[in-house]
Amino acid sequence: MRDIKCNTCGSADYEERRITYLYSHQGQYLIVPNTPVEICSDCGTVYYSAEVLKNIERQFFAIRNHTETPDQYLQVPVKSL
């Protein structure tokens, strides 16, 4: 757990969870399920470790450069308002 206070509300209470993270870069996306985060128990601010974010970025570029393959591809509809 974190030893510092929340930047938003000042609370020192955090909960470890896993969420789905959406990484985007120049109109391309990577969905990363089961991403570890810490969430402030009082206000809900989400904190990611630098290690996790660097790993997601590395995976994105490895997939884009065809040195790794994704677990699956999704087709997502797009509709403008």
C-alpha positions in Angstrom: 0.0 0.0 0.0 1.0 3.6 -0.4 2.7 5.5 2.4 1.5 8.9 1.2 -1.8 10.7 1.1 -4.3 11.0 -1.8 -3.5 14.0 -4.0 -7.2 14.8 -4.4 -8.7 14.5 -0.9 -5.7 13.9 1.5 -6.9 10.5 2.7 -4.3 7.8 3.5 -6.8 4.9 3.0 -6.4 2.9 -0.2 -7.9 -0.3 -1.6 -6.0 -2.6 -4.0 -8.1 -3.6 -7.0 -7.8 -4.8 -10.6 -9.5 -2.9 -13.4 -9.6 -2.8 -17.1 -7.2 -0.1 -18.5 -7.6 1.5 -21.9 -4.2 2.6 -23.4 -4.4 4.9 -26.4 -1.7 6.3 -28.7 -2.4 8.2 -31.9 -5.8 6.7 -32.5 -4.7 3.1 -31.7 -5.8 1.3 -28.5 -4.9 -1.5 -26.2 -7.4 -2.9 -23.7 -5.6 -4.3 -20.6 -7.8 -6.3 -18.3 -6.8 -7.2 -14.8 -4.6 -4.1 -14.3 -3.5 -3.7 -10.7 -4.3 -0.3 -9.2 -4.7 1.4 -5.8 -7.9 3.4 -5.4 -8.5 6.0 -2.7 -11.2 4.6 -0.4 -12.6 8.1 0.3 -12.8 9.8 -3.1 -12.1 7.1 -5.7 -8.9 8.5 -7.2 -7.1 5.8 -9.1 -3.3 5.4 -8.8 -1.1 3.3 -11.2 2.4 2.3 -10.5 5.0 3.5 -12.9 6.1 -0.1 -13.5 2.6 -1.1 -14.5 2.2 1.8 -16.9 5.7 1.2 -18.5 4.8 -2.5 -19.0 1.5 -1.5 -20.7 3.3 0.9 -23.0 5.9 -1.7 -23.8 3.3 -4.3 -24.7 1.4 -1.8 -26.9 4.5 -1.0 -29.0 5.6 -4.6 -29.1 2.1 -5.5 -30.5 2.2 -2.6 -32.9 5.7 -3.6 -34.1 4.6 -7.2 -34.5 7.1 -8.6 -32.0 4.3 -9.8 -29.7 0.8 -10.8 -30.4 -2.3 -9.8 -28.5 -4.4 -12.3 -26.6 -7.3 -11.4 -28.9 -8.7 -8.7 -31.2 -12.0 -6.9 -30.6 -14.2 -5.2 -33.2 -15.7 -2.0 -31.8 -18.4 0.0 -33.4 -17.8 3.8 -33.7 -20.6 6.4 -34.1 -20.3 10.2 -34.0 -22.9 12.3 -32.4 
